[in-house]
Amino acid sequence: MPAQAHQARVPRETWHDSLWHSSPPGSIYDYIKVASFSIGPDGLIDQWSLRAEELFGLTAAQAVGRDPVDAFMPPELRAGGHRKVAEILDGKEWTGLIPFRIPGGKGAHGVAEIYVMPTETETAERAALCVVVDVRALRRIESDLAASQAIFGQSPFGFLLFGTDLTVQRANRRFATVFGGAVEDHRGRTVHDYLPPREADRMTSALRRVLETGEAVTDLQISGSAPGSREHRHWSINLYRVHGGTGLPIGVAGLGTDVTRRHLAAREAAGVRRNLALLNEAGHRIGNSLDLETTARELLDVTVPGFCDLASVDLYQGLLLGDDDRPARPQGPGLPSLPGCGSRRAPSAPLRRVAFASAVSDAPLSGPPVAVGETHRYPAASPGALALRTARPRLIEAGGAEDLVQSTLVVPLVAHDTVVGLAQFSRTKGSEPFGERDRAVAVELAARAAVCIDNARLYRREHERALILQRSLLPPGDPEAAGLDIACRYLPGNAATEVGGDWFDVIELPGHRTALVVGDVMGRGLRAAVAMGELRTAVRTLALLDLEPAEVLSALDEVARGLGAPGGTQQASRAALHSRDADLSEVYLATCVYAVYDPVTRRCTIANAGHMPPVLVEPGEPGSAPRPGLLLEIPPGMPLGVGGEPFEEVEVELPEGALLALYTDGLVESRDHPLEEGLRGLREALADPVRPLEDVCDHVLATLDTRHGEDDIALLMARVQGLPTDAVGDWQLPREARSVGRARELARTKLPAWGLEGLLDTTELLVSELVTNALRYGEGEIRLRLLLDRTLVCEVWDANLAQPRRRRARDTDEGGRGLQLVGLLSAGWGTRRTHRGKTVWFELPLPGAGTEPVTELSAEQLLNMYG
């Protein structure tokens, strides 16, 4: 506002008062120390002012009546001084510099600038009035004024002096250059003439506070635009109160510095720090889970709201379903040539939205809304399809004022030169739009997430294959066994843990016996699953040889020792002698418990290789409290694969209705409680064996704090039923020829009692063949046993350890065709060693069981036997 306009508003009374107070104490005269004295017609001092006392250090009594030349000037200058005084008294004015000394000042001296004006007394005599200024003070004032003018006028910063009414009293040239006009044009204006209303109010409040309290304000951040400019600027303002000579405030000085570049640099640096922190956080938080959906959500947890307001992740549907036929990174103009990357799928392949996050309610992403879990396709010309096709990010700006989203980055997820999906990052109105640096950060975040997603895909594929392998090696359905009620549970580790090597098996043995197996290969992953499959196959093979449990584990130990060596067991043994080769051999260790149950005797023979001890629950008396389970005291032995230690076996008699539980350590052991606590919980959970066995399994898994997911869990339970007494025929036969006829007679008598008349002829023929062989090649007494369960089994025992061997009889041989007949007429036959000899057996299916027995031989079969 012009100064004239401002003065026009000042009331006349105020102007009149200011006229009479325009030179208050502390004015310029006080600073330059103006003194005066007068010289009478006689050339002597006749008046002496108080300022003269201060300047020369003499009182009026000491100065009045003295010759000023003799009093103040050095002797060598006094002659000239007297001439000048005489000229002055003749009426001549004079101005000049006069050196003077201060009487009694101990040699002090100075230079005074004196202005002498001739005067007349009342009697018309010539006199003189002298006005004296100390040159030192005058030069000091001149220097201060010059310095002040230089600071104010030549300062590269905007400088303003506000009066007590907060109007501009003075502005420097720099300020006028920024805000336009001449320096004088700014006098009388206020901050509202330069700043937006809100910023002007802040500045006015600061000025008023400085004027009232005297406390300076430093680095007050003010932003706005200069008149006639749209460029947004930032200034740092420093304010301090200015005082007059009397110490009273006369206004506020303001120094303004343009810090726009510094502000932009600070914002740029803050953005860089934020992005670095974002990338650092992404490195810690993305990829902690080997799960596709979880990894996608981790990406959004990092970016919303720290990087954007909305975000989503879409992955190819085929990738989520385990299809490895994913779209490769395209090649074209401007794109690097990637060997081996062909376009195997069009970018229009279906995608599934696996994650979405928003820091703003009801804010959709660009394009049609897609719910999480929904499968969709991007239109061919859309930015999403272009990003997928070119493997390059796309920036989408807002289309209109009504759009809530103002900026969107569409970034393809590229891992190992292959596009796995698409990520979208959006910012709403009010947020800063995406820039080039944001684009680079988004690409880096997407690349990290893509690698983690691809790793999760690879892990999921391996995990699923291992699960398929593992489950394919487990018994299908509900296993059945003679004299046992079987129930089992297998719970694999979840996706956060790798596949383990737990397994169980139920193997039918000759004589309606059953082998129960539970094992655990140490380690995880596909290798552990493969090792488990090899050990399970070996167990089944060894079980078919009908070896004792301790012998089975010994042979299985040799198999386990050979799993880690390319050449098998012998190579592993040689590697053990050479430490260097041993380091190259992978060691597979496993624990296993192997039990064989005989339903005729209800006895179970158990051997253990470093596994958890079985739990036996005996049935209680009717009406009595349930008994807790007992841990069977079986020598634990060393794990399979260690080698060098024999295994022991224990024979346990199982009462009717007893419950036997075999399990892996995942059921009773975890990081949260000791093993003893888990075993105690298992024994208590099995305390009521009368309930249905399936319910007992469910109760055990629901009761124990298994922390499922940390390890696989295998549980195998068997309730003892035993074969009824009338389902067993057991006879001792003497070593004599008539025992063959006696055996046929026993079979003819027993089978009709069981309702098996249809098997009578075949059974009688095969029994006679086995007893005949025992008489001819065996030793000691002969034992004949017929067992009826799901099949009919015939066993013939003798004391000779030599195993019978089926051979092809020559045309001229009169015998040697008995075992051929047994093999042709039975469903299966075999031999096994016992503690006192051997047992030869055959098995016939029951009528109506789905496979009818062979009752007569065909002509071709007869020719094969005899020719």
Secondary structure, 3 states (H helix, E strand, C coil): CCHHHHHHCCCHHHHHHHHHCCCCCCCHHHHHCEEEEEECCCCCEEEECHHHHHHHCCCHHHHCCCCHHHHHCCHHHHHHHHHHHHHHHCCCCEEEEEEEECCCCCCCEEEEEEEEEEEECCCCCEEEEEEEEEHHHHHHHHHHHHHHHHHHHHCCCEEEEECCCCCEEEECHHHHHHHCCCHHHHCCCCHHHCCCHHHHHHHHHHHHHHHHHCCCEEEEEEEECCCCCCCCEEEEEEEEEEECCCCCEEEEEEEEEECHHHHHHHHHHHHHHHHHHHHHHHHHHCCCCCCHHHHHHHHHHHHCCCCCCEEEEEEEHHHHCCCCCCCECCCCCCCCCCCCCCCCCCCCCCEEEEEEEECCCCCCCCCCCCCCCCEECCCCCCHHHHHHHHCCCEEEECCCCCCCEEEEEEEEEEECCEEEEEEEEEEECCCCCCCHHHHHHHHHHHHHHHHHHHHHHHHHHHHHHHHHHHHHCCCCCCCCECCEEEEEEEECCCCCCCCCEEEEEEEEEHHHEEEEEEEEECCCCHHHHHHHHHHHHHHHHHHHCCCCHHHHHHHHHHHHHHHCCCCCHHHHHHHHHCHHHHHHCCCCCEEEEEEEEECCCCEEEEEEECCCCCEEECCCCCCCCCCCCEECCCCCCCCECCCCCCCCEEEEECCCCCEEEEECHHHCCECCECHHHHHHHHHHHCCCCCCCHHHHHHHHHHHCCCCCCCCCEEEEEEEECCCCHHHEEEEEECCCCHHHHHHHHHHHHHHHHCCCHHHHHHHHHHHHHHHHHHHHHCCCCEEEEEEECCEEEEEEEECCCCCCCCCCCCCCCCCCCHHHHHHHHCCEEEEEEECCEEEEEEEEECCCCCCCCCCCCCHHHHHHHHC
